[in-house]
């Protein structure tokens, strides 16, 4: 793993060139953990596929039907819950984290390589060859945090495509918090065009700020439909936390830390003059870390 001094300074991108999916056909098989990580991120944007999957956590076991396709450079993802009430979630998006973690001008790293290097600044990343998931040859990537402020992750990546087949989230005592696993991957097809990644970083003026975040967490551009005045997302490349700041007359939710399946919600109240604000943080972070983030929120004078 590269030392911290070798990691490039990262910044939010004003615009990024499109992801050229056909480049995956020309690449040889990666031979390092970070190369596999970068390849997996690109593959996650560039394949049409159908899949069946399961998630296992404290709530129970749920089965899912997954659909991922790219049309005119835009990703279309559908997750259908097959247990209990019929729930289907559809999301359209451009390129994800790669557009948010980018090397400074003059650096030779690609966006996906910079994203992988950023993760390696805060996690020890290791590689295990020759594993299998859902009948497919895979490699395993393990991410052990270098501090106590985030959880452990393990990925199993398909050797043929680079697609993520399995993800296990664990705490510092190696207790498994959540497992996601594809059980059947149906005929993935590489998209022949380019995937758009022109993320804008334009935001309206915030009326609040966050005074503390775990090292390596970077503000992310807003997805379509999000309000920059009331919501902000921060990520270290693996873990993410969403913060919501809402003016209220009476508390809407009970203060404290609450479990939401594998995620944690921390809720606090803050008064600024005669106005009261409800602060909510949601993320897959240790409860003490998330609570500290929420309690560091400060309301800016208008």
N, C-alpha and C positions, 0 to 999 in steps of 0.2 A: 504494500500500500504506500502511496506517495505521502511524504511528510507534509505537514500543514503549510510549510513555507513554499511548497511547490504547487499548491492549489491556486488557480487563478482567481482574481477578484471577480465576483459575479455581479451582474446588474440586470435589471429588467429591460427587456428588449423593446424598442420602439417598433420594430418590424423585423421579421425573419424571412429568409428565402423559404420557398416551399420544400417539404420533405420529398425527396425523389425516391419513391418506393422501389423502382427497378434496381436501385443500387444494391438491394439485399441479394439479388440474384448473382451479383458480381463479387460479393464478399466471400472470403474463405471463412472457415469455422473459427470463431474466436478462441484464443488460447489463454486469456486471463479473465479474472472475475469482472473487472471493470469493462472489458470489451464485451463480455456477455451481457452485462447490465445495459450498456449503450445500445447493443443490438436489440435487446428485448423491448426497449422503449420505442425504437423505430418500428419494430414488427407490430407492436400493439396499435400503431396508427395505420398500418399498411395492408392488413389482411381482411378480406371478406370471409366470415365463417359463421357457422351455427354450432352451438354447443349445449350440453347438459352439464350442470354443476350442482354441488351441494355446499352449504355453509353450516358449520357447527360452532355454536357458542353457548353461553349460559342460558339463552332462551330456548335452545333446542336445535333440531336438525331441520333445514329447509332445502327444498330442491328448486332449482332454477332452470329456465330455458333462456339461453343467451343468443342474441343476434347482433352481429357487427358487420357493417358494410360501409363503403365509401362511395359517394355519388357526387360527381363534379367537385371533388376535392374536399368534401365535407363529410365527417364521420357521423354515422347514424347508429346509435346503440340502443338496443331494447332488452330489458330484463323483465322476464315474466315469472312471477312466483307461482309454483305449481301446487303448493300446499295451502290449505285454508282458503280464505277469500281470494277471489281472482284479482290480482294486482299486476299491472303492467306499467313499467316506467320507461319512457323514451327520452333520449337525450341526443341533441345534435350539437356538435362541437368541432372546433378546429383543433390544431395540435395542442397537446397538453403541456406538461412540465418543461419540455424541451424549449419552448418559447419563453419560459420564465427564468431559466437559469442559463445565461449565455456568457461566454468569455469576453473579456475586454478586447477592444480593437487591437489588431496586431498579433493576437494569440491564434495559433494554428488549430486549436481544438474545434470540433464541430459542436453544435448545440447539445446533441445527445452525449457526447464525451464530456462536455463541461458539466452537464447534469450529473453524470456518473462520478466525476471527480469531486463535485460538491458533496455528494453523499459520503464519499470516502474520507472527507474531512471530519466527519462526525460519527461514522460507524467503521468498525473493522470489518472489511468485506472479504469473505473467503469463498473458494470454489471447490465443489466436489463433482468429479466427473462420473459418468456411467451409472446413472440412476434411471428409474422408470416411473412414469405416472400415466394412468389411464391407457396402459399398453403402448406408450410412446417413449422412446429414448429421450432422456433429459439430463440436464446438469442442475445442481443445487447451489444456490447462492445464499450465504448466511450473513446477516448484518447485525453485529453486536455493537450497541452504542458505547461511545467512549465516555459517557457520563451517566448519571442516574435520572436524567430528565426526559428520557424517551424509552420506548419499548424495543425489544428484539424482533427482527423480521427474518423469515426464511422464504425464499422463492425457489420454485422448480420451473425451469425454462425448457421448452421443447427444443431439442437439438436441430430438428429439421427446419422449423420456421422462426424460432426465437420467441414464440408466444408464451405468455405466462400460463402455466398449467396448475400451479398450486401456490398458496400463500398461507403461512402460519405466523400468527402474531403471539408473542410470549412476553411475560413479565420478567423481572430480574431474577426470579427464583426458578426460571424455566417452566413456569406453569403456562399452559396453552390457554390463551384467551379467545382465539378465534381461528378456525381453519376454513379456508375457501379452496375447493378443488374441482377442477373440471373432470368429469367422469367419462365424457365422450366428446371428442372434437371431430366435427364432420367436415371433411374435405376443404381445408383452408385454401383460399386462392389469393395470390399476391395481386394487389391493385397495380395496374400498369401506369397510372398517371401520377400526378403530384398531389400531395395533401397540403392544403393551405395552412399557414401558420402565422398569419398577419395579425398577431395579437396587439391590440392597442393598450397603451398604459395611461391614457388620459383619464383623470378622475376629477370629480368635483371636490371642493374644499371640505376637508374633514372638520367636524366640530369636536373631535375627540382624538386621543392618541394613546398608544400603548407604550408604557415606560420600560417593560421588561419582557423579553422573549428568550427561550433557550438559544444558545449560540447556533448560528446557521439558519435560523428561520427567516425567510424573506417574504415580504409582501407580494401577493400574487395579483395580477390584473383581474378585473371583474369579469365574470361570465355574463353573457347576455341576460338581461332581466334582473340582475342584482343591483341593489342600491348602494352606491359607495358611501352615502351619508350615514347609513345605519349598519352596514355589514363590511367586514374585511376578512380575507383569508391569508394565512401565513403558512409556509411549508419549508421543511428542510430537504425536500426532494422525495422523502418516503412518508413521513408523518405530516399531517396537516391539522390546523385548528381554525375554526370559523368563529369570529366574534360578532356579536350583535349588540348594538347600543340603542335603547329605545326610551324616550321620555314617557313617564307614567304618572298617574295620579295616585294609584294604589298598586302595590306589588301584584304582578300577575302570576308569578311562580314562586315557590318556596326557595329561600336562599339556602346555599350549601352546595354539596357535591352529590350528583345523582348518576346512577348507572343507566345507560341507554343501550342495552345489549353489550357489544364490545366497546362502544364509545362511552365517553364520560361527558357529563354536562356540569359546568360550574356556574352558579348564579349568584350575583351580588347586587347590592343597591348602592347608589352613589348620589349625593345631593350636591347641587351646584346652585347657590343662591336659593331661590324659592322652588327650583325645578328638581324633581327626583328622576333618576335614570335607572333603568334595569339593565344590567350587564350580563350577557350570556356567552359562555364559551363552550364549544362542542368540538371534541376531537379524540383521536386514539392516542392519548397521552396519559402518563401516570396522573392520578387525581391531584396530588400535591403540586405537580408542575402546572396543570391546567388552572388550578385555583390561583396560583401565584400570578399567572398571566392575566387572568380576569381582574384580580385585585390591583393590578398595575395600571389599569385603564384610567385615564384622566380626561375630564371634559375641558375643552379649550374655551376660553372666553369668546363670546361672539362679538 
